[in-house]
Structure formats: structure tokens, C-alpha cells
Amino acid sequence: MEKNYTVDLDKYGEYPRDDKESFIKELNDIEEKDVVLVFFGTQTGTAEEFATTFSQEINEKLHIQSLLYDIEEYDMSELLELPLYCKEKGKNVVVSFFMSTYGEGEPTDNAIDFWEWLQNCVENDVNEDKPLKDLNYLLFGLGNKTYEMYDFVGRELNRIFKNWGGASIIGEFGEGDDNEDTEGDFQEWKEKTYPCLLKYFQSNTNVVEDEKNLFVPSFNIKYLDSSNDKDVFIGELSHNGPRRWGYKDNAIFELNNSPNKQEYDAKHPFYAKVSQSKQLFQDCYDSYNISSNVKDSKLYDHDTLDAKNICKIENNKITIKRECLHLDIDISNSNITYNAGDHVAIYARNNEFIVNELLSLLGISDKADSIITLEKNPKSKSHIAANISMPCTIRTALTYYLDINANLKIRQFEIISNYTENLEEQKYYNNIIEDFKNNSANMEKYQKTLPQLLKECPETKIPIEVVLGDLLPRIMPRYYSISSSPKTNPNTLSITAILVRYPHFTTSSSDLQLNKMVYKEGLCTGYLNTIYKSLQNEGAIEQMINELNYEVTNLHPPKLMLPISIRESSFKLPRDTTLPIIMIGPGTGIAPFRGFIQERMWEIRQNKTVGKTILFFGCRNRNQDYLYREELESLCNELEERKNQNKKSFELQIINAFSRETNKKVYVQHRLAEHGEMIWELIREKRAHIYICGDANNMAKDVQACIENIAKTVGGMGDNQVNILIKDLKLKGRFHEDVW
Ligand SMILES: Cc1cc2nc3c(=O)[nH]c(=O)nc-3n(C[C@H](O)[C@H](O)[C@H](O)COP(=O)(O)O)c2cc1C
């Protein structure tokens, strides 16, 4: 496309990378004059789901063309050119953003380039020019109010756009609070936004909500009779093309087409062998009361989820086993490096049994291994990109690309409701949609996955192109704090994962009464558990190697290997090893601290001077869920012995809070308060670093409040001084949080 409009872009600085697409070019390729551009910045997929819903709904319900974009893939500096381009071409464009906040008020990984560029522009003070003065925008920020920097990215973006002269077409911006009800917030925002959009585009269409069969699938499915092996995706994420695995010298390795040594990153994870895995809890259970409106509490799904061994129902109570896994992941020959405190991304896949179950419920078991592609449906105005890498088999799409384990959201119920002729089922879907409109919190009742819903509503027949193209979100990587130090073993990286399991109650479509118990497993921890269990079988690895074959319809990534990549974190030990550290990490919050302690042990064995190292750890009971107890005790003994032998040693103090050992609930913050004087001395006089890891909702806040209280009671500070102290500690990198 020839650009015959000019803006002096030089002074705004280069966009961070030059491999970006041009959205102006794509805008130019379509005939429509009125267009909404929809960008999303997401880490775990919520912003993408909202952006997709928004984009689809304005196509379907408002009949306005929209284009949906992953912000990472586009040169966002074109925003500055957009007003002029529109003027010249007579286009009417609204840009919309769905942006999540991560870390401590940071952008998501896919928004980093955009964010860097924006910051650079702000530093260069371009707002003098009001470069966006003819740009109309919409913004929905996603965050969680328990974080200090709530919706920082959304708020900051709104501030910058306003400064640059942009105009929000609804006069404000939306925010979704994950701590309360993001979906409800989104619904409210849409209700305000849709009439404004129609008004803006002077459209005569009304928002059509209740008309049936409005939904037009975005794609048609095409079955490929045969396909070149090399083109068929078998579950890999990389844009660089399919991967193959081979086996040589006792090791499985990736057969790489490129002669260069492979660099592994988020788009191309490394398939790592799990070299060791073990259970860390003993006899630990969670108990839930079964409410009186559950008519028939019996276990369901027990074949696929091993429920009989995990849950018990007795006396109106359901008891679910708590388990925590330790996995050592082998990263030798990968070139991967990490630091203690970094995160590892794990790319989970769906449970094989549930995939088979879904295939059967969809009535397409016979087509599971057919190679397909999705092609744009000419009848649809939708411009969404499919969430799967194509061509691939239907089984591959449902195993590796699409999250079939996620609870359905309202938009999905709306789509599904188009695909049943059964009056009971229709009534059921209408009820859910109505209930949600009355109060979005009602969705709590309808937490179910697609396979669960199809079991309840067998007359619902959703075409596979809708399931693959419109219905299911993509599987997003899950992040874990690494629980080891590379200093101890550069070829191993460990994770500590508590298995996510909780009870669910299903309804039957005919009476809307809760009537069956289902126990639900988290996607990634369920996957880790499958690997753990498989590795307990003798000969598991040999069997996996035998399964590596080269028939395209049978090809899959090695089943027992974990696709991983590293995400750097600012949660780091002080470079000066002599400084004391205070670590507070109950439950799996201990993970990075295991790495920190390993690293300090390594330092001392190298004869370095290491400062006082204190860990506050909390759990229920020392005999059930005290993570790494033996290991920690043995390290304390080793240090004691070093002292006795007049070798260099350091003080490792483990202070425990066991919440269920006595009648009184004791948590880490209580133990912290008991040691107030020592904590204060370490902070004020010894330049200690403080680290908090674990639950963001309660623990992290209570711990910070406790430290503030120590500053007041022991340090004699007033409220103002305490605020300054905490800000100062954060600024100087002496107060770190890794919370979720
Ligand atoms: C590790 C982590 C850090 C987070 N940091 C923040 C934050 O600083 N501010 C905020 O408002 N929300 C924060 N959140 C909450 C997310 O923004 C929120 O859950 C959002 O809905 C996620 O959207 P996504 O699925 O599109 O990534 C954080 C969440 C996690 C897991």
C-alpha cells in the first residue's frame, strides 16, 4: 500500500521491533468505511476472550465491521498515522483496547513492545503535539483490586491517550476487577458502550439481543484428504513450523530443521524430561459441606478423573484429597538458563480421556484423526483468527490448542443456545442468559465445562467448526515460581505445584436443580499429575519412545515431556550475599525460597560470607503439609556442623506457623509480629531484603500490614513515616512480592 499521507514520525522514536504487521494495511484491504479495531494485551487469556466477544458481538448485533488483533503482532506506532489515514480515505475508525495488568503494575508479555514505545514517547514529551487529537477510542482495563497497582496499564493508557488528545467515545473507560466479578464489569461496560457505538457510527441498527439464530460461524471446516506431513501441526506452538522428535543415546531430542542451535522461548518451548517427581503432602484433605439444594450427591466423572480415589461423600460432606507435587525438570542440552526466583511457563495439554469423551459427545469420534483447516466463512463478517495452528487433526486441536477444561462463559452459552431444538434445553440456556443479565454473580451456579454441559444437554449438536473456531479459548501457558537454584544444578529446574481440585455441582437441564457432584481439576496441575502418575509405572519412558512414530495422523509430541519456557522475574536475591533476607512464604509460596536457600548454601560452600536468612513458612500441620521439611532440617544441620568444624556458616532460621495444630489459628503474620524486634533491627540497621510469596488476596496484605505495624510499635513511626518507609523499600528493591 502506498502511503501518500505523511506524519513526522521520527521524533516519536522507533517501534521496538520491526517484524510487526501493519493494521493500516489491513484496514485498507477491506471495503467497509466504519470499522472498530480491537486490540488485546493478555497473559492468561481473559482480555483476549473479552476482546473476541466484543469484536464478534459488534459484528453480529451492531452490524459494524470489527478487526481483532493481538497487540504484540502489530506496529502500534501506526496509531499516530491513523487519524490522517482515516481523513484521507474517508474511513470512520474507533480503536479499542482490552489490557490486563501483570507483575506489579506491569504490562502483559504480549504488550511489552507497545508499552516500551509508549513510555519512550511520553519521555520525549510528544503530548505537546496532541498526536491523537482526531482519534476515538474505547478502553477496558483488567486487573485485581487486591493489587496495589490496580489496572495500572488501563489507567495509564487512558491518561496518555487523553493527554495526546484522543477522545473516549463513551466519555470514560471500563475496568474489570478479577477479585470481584470481571465478567459482570465487562457486561456493564458493554451495555453502556454499544448504544454509544451505534450513535457514533450513526447506525440505524438497534442492539438486537433476543433474536434467535443470529450467530454465523466465523469459519467453514475443510477436511484435507492428504497433506504434506511437514505442514501438519501436531501440537506445537511455534510459528517456525512443525517439530519432530527423535531418540538417540538414551535421550529424546527435537529434530530441528535449522542448523543453528535452537533458542527456546514462549513461542517455541523446550520439551523437557521430568527427571524426578514426588508427592509432598501426607494424608491431607479438604472438606466441603454439601448444600441442602443438592438433590442427588453422587460422584460423577469418576472414570476420567479418578474421583473414587480422590473424593469421598459422607454425611452431607464431600472430602477431596489435597496433593502437592515436586517435579525436577531436566534442562540439559537446552541452552536454557535461569535465576532463582524466575518463573517457568508450562504449556499444558488436555486430559486424553476428556478429549475422547468430548469427541464422542460431539458425535465426531470417527473424524477425530482427520486433518482439517478452518477457512473464513464468507457469510460471516467476523475477522477473528482461529485459536488453533492449522492444518491439524481435530484431536490435536482439542488436545493441544483449545481449553476444553475452562468453565463456560456467558458468550459461550449464547452461542451454544443456537444449536438445540429441544425445548427443555432451550429453556435452560435462556434461563442462564436471563439469570446472568439480572445479576452476573448468578454465573457461579453454572460453572461447567463444555463436556459437562453436553452430558447434561445431549440434544445440543454444536457443529465442529463452531467448537474449534468460535467457542473454545486457546490454552494459555501457566506460570510457576521455580523452586530451585541453577547454582546447585544448572541442568535442573524444579517446580512445586499444589493440585487444583474443587467440587462442582451440575444441574440437569429439565429442572435446574443442582443434582450431581463433579470434582474439577485444574488444567495444568491435572496434566502435571497425569505425568507424575505415568512416571510411576515401570517402563513408562520406553513406552513413550515406542509411541514416537512418524505417521502423520498418529504423530504427537512426546507424552511425558513438559513444554517449558522461562520468564524472568525481578524477584531476586540481593547481589551482596552478606545482606540478611527475610522470606515470607506460606504453602507453595515457599517455592522461590527453596531456590534462594539452595543458592545461599552454594555460596557458603564456596566460602563466601552469607547474611542471616530467615524463612517464615506456614501450613496446616507439620505432619501433613510441611513442604520440604526434611530438606530444610538437613540444611540447618549442615550449617550447624560447618560451625562446629569452624567452617564458614550462616544463620538459617526457619519460623513456622501451623494453623491447624491448636485451637488458635496461627499464620505467618502472627509469627512475624512475635519477632517484631528482630525484624525491625534487620530492616533498619542491617539493610535486610524482604520477600513475600503466595496468596495475594489475604496473606500478602496481612503481612505488609504486620510489617507496617512493627515499624509503628517497635520503630515508633507514625502513619506517614511508615508509608514513606514502605515506598522507599520498594523503590530501593528491598521489598519484593511474587503473589497471585
Ligand atoms: C502474577 C500476577 C500479577 C498481577 N498483577 C496485577 C497488578 O499489578 N495489578 C492489577 O490490577 N492486577 C494484577 N493481576 C490481576 C490480573 O490483571 C487479572 O487477573 C486479569 O483479569 C488477568 O487477565 P488476563 O487473563 O487477560 O491476563 C495480576 C495477576 C497475577 C496472576
The ligand as an SDF file (V2000), in Angstrom:
LIG
                    3D

 31 33  0  0  0  0  0  0  0  0999 V2000
    1.1810  -12.7220   38.9910 C   0  0  0  0  0  0  0  0  0  0  0  0
    0.0350  -11.7570   38.8060 C   0  0  0  0  0  0  0  0  0  0  0  0
    0.2530  -10.3930   38.9400 C   0  0  0  0  0  0  0  0  0  0  0  0
   -0.7940   -9.4610   38.8040 C   0  0  0  0  0  0  0  0  0  0  0  0
   -0.5500   -8.1320   38.9810 N   0  0  0  0  0  0  0  0  0  0  0  0
   -1.5820   -7.2390   38.9200 C   0  0  0  0  0  0  0  0  0  0  0  0
   -1.3730   -5.8450   39.1760 C   0  0  0  0  0  0  0  0  0  0  0  0
   -0.2780   -5.3660   39.4660 O   0  0  0  0  0  0  0  0  0  0  0  0
   -2.4610   -5.0150   39.1050 N   0  0  0  0  0  0  0  0  0  0  0  0
   -3.7200   -5.4660   38.7900 C   0  0  0  0  0  0  0  0  0  0  0  0
   -4.6530   -4.6720   38.7490 O   0  0  0  0  0  0  0  0  0  0  0  0
   -3.9410   -6.7820   38.5340 N   0  0  0  0  0  0  0  0  0  0  0  0
   -2.9220   -7.6840   38.6050 C   0  0  0  0  0  0  0  0  0  0  0  0
   -3.1520   -9.0160   38.3630 N   0  0  0  0  0  0  0  0  0  0  0  0
   -4.5300   -9.4700   38.0450 C   0  0  0  0  0  0  0  0  0  0  0  0
   -4.7830   -9.6350   36.5300 C   0  0  0  0  0  0  0  0  0  0  0  0
   -4.6060   -8.4350   35.8370 O   0  0  0  0  0  0  0  0  0  0  0  0
   -6.2250  -10.1180   36.3410 C   0  0  0  0  0  0  0  0  0  0  0  0
   -6.3510  -11.3950   36.9140 O   0  0  0  0  0  0  0  0  0  0  0  0
   -6.6710  -10.1520   34.8800 C   0  0  0  0  0  0  0  0  0  0  0  0
   -8.0590  -10.4740   34.8180 O   0  0  0  0  0  0  0  0  0  0  0  0
   -5.9020  -11.1870   34.0570 C   0  0  0  0  0  0  0  0  0  0  0  0
   -6.2150  -11.0010   32.7090 O   0  0  0  0  0  0  0  0  0  0  0  0
   -5.5910  -11.9090   31.5180 P   0  0  0  0  0  0  0  0  0  0  0  0
   -6.2090  -13.2800   31.6780 O   0  0  0  0  0  0  0  0  0  0  0  0
   -6.0490  -11.2150   30.2720 O   0  0  0  0  0  0  0  0  0  0  0  0
   -4.1100  -11.9500   31.6000 O   0  0  0  0  0  0  0  0  0  0  0  0
   -2.1110   -9.9290   38.4970 C   0  0  0  0  0  0  0  0  0  0  0  0
   -2.3280  -11.3160   38.3370 C   0  0  0  0  0  0  0  0  0  0  0  0
   -1.2760  -12.2260   38.5130 C   0  0  0  0  0  0  0  0  0  0  0  0
   -1.5640  -13.7050   38.3580 C   0  0  0  0  0  0  0  0  0  0  0  0
  1  2  1  0
  2  3  1  0
  2 30  2  0
  3  4  2  0
  4  5  1  0
  4 28  1  0
  5  6  2  0
  6  7  1  0
  6 13  1  0
  7  8  2  0
  7  9  1  0
  9 10  1  0
 10 11  2  0
 10 12  1  0
 12 13  2  0
 13 14  1  0
 14 15  1  0
 14 28  1  0
 15 16  1  0
 16 17  1  0
 16 18  1  0
 18 19  1  0
 18 20  1  0
 20 21  1  0
 20 22  1  0
 22 23  1  0
 23 24  1  0
 24 25  2  0
 24 26  1  0
 24 27  1  0
 28 29  2  0
 29 30  1  0
 30 31  1  0
M  END
$$$$
